[in-house]
């Protein structure tokens, strides 16, 4: 199964930043180190292709 998000705004993430996976309503569902982490999350939870989007987050969003 090959998942592709509906809109990818992911570039090369700077150190300390992450990539967020947002659902169709705009809710942040997951923050990963890279796009691959987010796509693995989508596959794990069987999210339909086109039902989520990815965006690069700033360093403050990647803090615990």
C-alpha positions in Angstrom: 0.0 0.0 0.0 1.5 3.3 -1.0 0.3 6.3 0.9 0.6 9.8 -0.3 -0.8 12.8 1.6 -3.3 15.1 -0.1 -1.0 18.1 0.1 2.7 17.9 0.9 4.4 21.1 2.2 7.5 19.2 3.4 10.9 20.5 2.5 14.2 19.5 4.0 13.5 20.0 7.7 16.0 22.0 9.7 17.6 20.6 12.8 15.2 20.7 15.7 12.1 20.8 13.5 9.7 18.1 12.7 6.9 17.1 10.3 3.3 17.2 11.3 0.5 15.0 10.0 -2.9 16.8 10.0 -6.2 15.1 9.5 -8.9 16.4 7.1 -10.3 18.8 9.7 -6.9 20.4 10.4 -6.2 18.6 13.7 -2.5 17.8 14.3 -2.5 14.0 14.8 1.2 13.2 14.8 4.7 14.8 14.8 7.6 12.9 13.4 11.2 13.5 12.6 10.5 13.3 8.9 7.9 12.5 6.2 8.6 8.8 6.5 7.6 8.8 10.2 4.3 10.5 9.3 3.6 8.1 6.4 4.3 5.1 8.7 1.8 6.5 11.2 -0.8 6.9 8.5 -0.3 3.3 7.4 -0.4 2.0 11.0 -3.7 3.6 11.6 -5.0 2.9 8.1 -5.6 6.5 7.2 -7.0 6.8 3.6 -4.8 8.5 1.1 -6.0 12.1 0.7 -7.5 12.2 4.2 -4.4 13.9 5.7 -1.7 16.4 4.9 1.9 16.9 6.0 3.7 20.2 6.9 7.1 21.0 8.2 7.0 22.4 11.7 9.3 24.9 13.4 11.7 23.9 16.2 9.3 25.0 18.9 6.7 22.4 17.7 9.2 19.6 18.0 9.9 20.3 21.7 8.4 17.8 24.1 
